[in-house]
Amino acid sequence: MAFTSWRGVVGCIKPTLRPGGLEELIRMLPEGIGVLPLFLNISHGTTDEFKRATAPYEPLVRQLADAGCDLIHPEGAPPFMLLGFKGEASLLKKWEKEYKLPFFTSGSNHVRALHALKAKKILGATYFVGGINDLFAKYFVEAGFDVLGMEGIKVDFDKVGSSRPSRSTPTSSGPSSSMARPMRSICSAPAGACCRSSICWSRTWACRWCIRGRRAAGRCSCGSRCASR
């Protein structure tokens, strides 16, 4: 039996057991949208662990589709961004064809939001250090952005949730990405998903959540051109 909510249901797959993100998502969603969360247990935050992490999403994606979700959001930037922008897009296209549902990831949502803001040059900030930031930067280069740098904040993976998003934190003494250009940089912590702006989210959800009243020619029931297609 598939349960529902009067405005639809979003299924999300959380990559870790870290609290906080689910609560933030629910606060941003309009009234009437149900949330069905499932969880992986990525615990160490290493590059090798992230490279293996897309396969465990598969059975959870199927479970959410079978549960009657209207949209599925496999969360976690690193597992999908390590596939590259084109690799991630190919996987999402495969899932959308198989399950006849819209999908988006943390990375693809940021790309959509940055395009909506007409951004051309970006500076990324993550809570990782080392070569993994080069892979994040490459993802955004493939998406068409001029990446000025991908800076890392050294923080233990299990302590990320202890930092306040509103607090400005200097990055480490030097750029953690080889693509970084010399600059004085300040970033907001935590920044594992590059930004968690409610403005970006609201722009995306305004189009995404016309599920029950979606009109022809790719237009949302709100009357605006749907950015999801």
Buried (B, 14 or more C-beta within 10 A) or exposed (E): EEEBBEBBBBBBBBBBEBEEBBEEBBEEBEEEBBBBBBBBEBEEBBEEBBBEBBEBBEEBBBBBBEBBBBBBBBBBBBBBBBBBBEBBBEBBEEBBEEBEBBBBBBBBBBBBBBBBEEBEEBBBBBBBBEEBBBBBBBBBBBBEBEBBBBBBBEBEBEEBEEBEEEEEBEBEEEBBBEBBEEEEBEBBBBBBBBBBBEEBBEBBBBBBBBBEEBEEEEBBEEEEEBBBE
